[in-house]
Amino acid sequence: MRIGIFGAGAMADALGTRWAAAGHDIMITGRTPGKAKALADKWDAGAGTFQEVADFCDVALIAVLYQGLESTLAEIGDALRGKPILDCNNAVEIDHFTLVTPPGRSTAQQIQEVTGGKVVKAFNQCHAKVWELQPPVFDGRALVVPYCGDHSDALEAASRLITDLGAEPLLVGDLRHALHLEAMAAIVISLLFGGRDQHTVFNLVAS
């Protein structure tokens, strides 16, 4: 699969590293070209402009700080229209650990509306350190990764990429459920800021 990564931070590094190891072709871009080029060199992959990465990819990952999301989407423009987009972002303020998106709206819905892409919410429940695990296993069980979206082809791509990390995909509904996944992530973030280990996760309990 040809994956275009928008962003060059910790999440882009962790997920891109694992997907490159799984044999996917990757091209990366970011608001700091030097950081994007460093990750591309690490993966033996390509780096390019926002347009070049959008043209290259079969599926995109947007992984940026929420403060930079608006400018990132403006830079992407219409270039990802109709393509699967993975959204791992969380719009959480760290004073009270609540969402800063408009009431009833998720980051994932915002991205879908602005880009015209087929957005899947996924990978937002864990710190980047979790995605570095090879594979992410807790108490002998693979990490369960909830994801949601409106488009079957995008959901299929997300499921494959979750599986390629050694995790277990769990479809939880259409994109309206992204708001709930983002709220769950706010709880995880509050735990991390409270001193919990970076590998803290939600996971299903076997009955």
Secondary structure as UniProt FT lines:
FT   STRAND          2..6
FT   HELIX           10..21
FT   TURN            22..23
FT   STRAND          25..29
FT   HELIX           33..43
FT   STRAND          46..47
FT   HELIX           50..56
FT   STRAND          59..62
FT   HELIX           66..68
FT   HELIX           69..76
FT   TURN            77..82
FT   STRAND          84..87
FT   TURN            94..96
FT   TURN            103..104
FT   HELIX           107..115
FT   STRAND          118..121
FT   HELIX           128..131
FT   STRAND          137..138
FT   TURN            139..140
FT   STRAND          141..142
FT   STRAND          144..149
FT   HELIX           152..163
FT   TURN            164..166
FT   STRAND          168..171
FT   HELIX           175..177
FT   HELIX           178..193
FT   TURN            194..195
FT   TURN            198..199
//
